[in-house]
Amino acid sequence: MDMKPLLYFGLLGGALSLAAGTDYGPGVVATQRSEPDSALFAVIVRTMAEEAGRSIRVDPRPLRSDPGLGLFVDLGDFAPVRREWVDARAATLARLGIEAFRRSLVDGCGDGPDGTPPAIGPADTALLRAWSNQPSPPTCVFVGLPRREGVYYPPAGIDRRSETDPAQRTVRAVMIGPGQATDVFDVVVQQDGEGRWRVLERVRLAALRS
């Protein structure tokens, strides 16, 4: 697959986002949801850190609650949410001691080894390859908005919506590890009588290994 056009548009999206100062980029505009999902988000992040078995970094912008989202996270996959949602998620990551980052490239986890976006153009991926081949590249995590239906992944024909309990929610999470190894999960959670979320199961829906 030729990644050059994707890299170009990813870099363009990142440049537009940075040009807006503190703006978080495409998708952060408005939502009908009343309150940020900080408590639920914290539970999902801890679960993905456990799955990774190593340090992770997380994009605080939520993915859309679309069960079709899969192995390739593009800028258009982020949900249109109010700024307070992203700020609340970033604050949650800070409390957990987990690094936040903003994905600006389609191929890569967003930042270079010094914490700044790699300076690459459409025809030059050498810096990105060098960054990806570091001894300990980051594991990047993207966490979606919760949805009411159960485990559901149309690309693989996985459909467990009939098993859904009204008190449960399902959250799509995508994890990109060393070598661009990518895993897609549905994390099923339930809220107890005191408002605390607990993970019932995490289901690996798809995996990509280079």
Protein Blocks (a to p, Z undefined) as FASTA:
>chain_A
ZZklmmmmmmmmmmmmmmnomagbehilbdcbfbdcklmmmmmmmmmmmmnopacdddfb
dcdfbfkbcfbccfklpccddfklmmmmmmmmmmnopacdddfbfbdghiafkopacddd
fklcklmmmmmmpmbdcdddddddddfbdcddfknopacklmpcfkbccdddddddehhi
acdddddddddfkopacdfbdcdfbdcdZZ
